[in-house]
């Protein structure tokens, strides 16, 4: 058996792993790369395999960084079944069609711009129609049942606790005359979540592929994050501001709604204040996803099921509003009253939330609340890292709003929960491959797993292939194929930012060429000049290498 790691190897996006046995080739996920320009360019590159030769695929869950390249796979000849839970099949359909629509709009905008300059026109990565065609290949499998794909391979999907329908995958494959058990964690959820059951503990595996998104840190308590969220809302509304919460349409939006729903239902003392706070979910995709959540209540934990038995309506409270049209979305920014806007995308790189950030990010009375992972190279990562200016919709926006990052809302297990899940193996895997994490997170978790559990882990670094047997041998490895490009793009962005800041400093109303600049402005210009020289030197050094 061989495993080739093709995505989520250098970062947390683009999840895709190719497994080859004596007679079959299959994929674990086929996700979209998101984040930096260099990462997103990988979406246009050819697959490292022939899609027509892939016998089947197993999809862990419906986030686009795990399913977003399936339409490309199908366009290029894949005709096998995609095994996943029923909820994942439903959600993946709307997620992929939304993604296709975004790719079409992006291509349309780029072509409009390049037409004027005589440059080559581009095609979208895939269209909404391409995405809709994929639905015929999804094959739902229930949690907990051992399902025989063919005479040599069987699987079992287990609750992952990450999002609705997410699965930890057990695979039994006959290869080279013996049965090998491979476990793929997918994305592991945090313990004791508000709506979902805890991740299933797995008893044994020969080999394990494990995510490490938060392998180097511990989250804030979930209850504390929920309390802080409400405190932020009350504080912001009291000063006449608006709260904007960039949130993933699938999972995070529903979690935020649930927290607000419970608070509105159980805090009569705050009634006067709450009645003044309108909450808007401004994302058509999130609206559709919420309906699928309501229809699939059997996936929830006992607490939510009991609420449903009592007649409670899920994801509803009297001040909650779902906006549908673009006109309704625009009206939110014309409305000066304090409010809460929950909108996608969660990393603030696309979707309606960009318009809201453009409108509120520069206003000191506003609060921006991030409640999920912000990948390197995204607008959300820049804001939460303390950048003073960010580019949104081709404009440079000053960050004046209060910025919050509530990790307790994360659907990913933190370091402690990952360790707890890994410790659940009664028969320890021969080899553990760490993926789906930035380099520091993976390396840190490998050290922790060794020190606490005595387990040796292999940190997967970019595209690499391993042959599994009595000894695990690396067949192929390409380390940091995009690292240099990432560095260059980051420095190019920095040069642009410095240029814009210099323009702002020089544009002082009422001061002519012969007039003296204020001392503090001269100090700022001197600092930016030094930054410019340093950036140019770094760029020169990287290019020479």
Helices and strands as residue ranges (DSSP letters): E 2-7, E 16-20, E 25-28, H 37-41, G 42-44, G 51-53, E 56-58, H 64-67, H 70-75, E 81-84, H 86-117, H 128-132, G 133-137, E 138-140, E 146-148, E 153-159, E 167-175, E 178-184, E 207-211, H 222-238, E 243-246, H 252-266, G 268-270, H 271-275, E 278-281, H 284-295, G 297-299, H 302-309, E 320-322, H 326-334, E 339-343, H 353-360, E 367-370, H 379-384, E 389-392, E 395-398, E 402-405, G 407-409, H 415-423, E 431-435, H 439-453, E 457-459, E 464-467, E 473-477, H 483-506, H 519-544
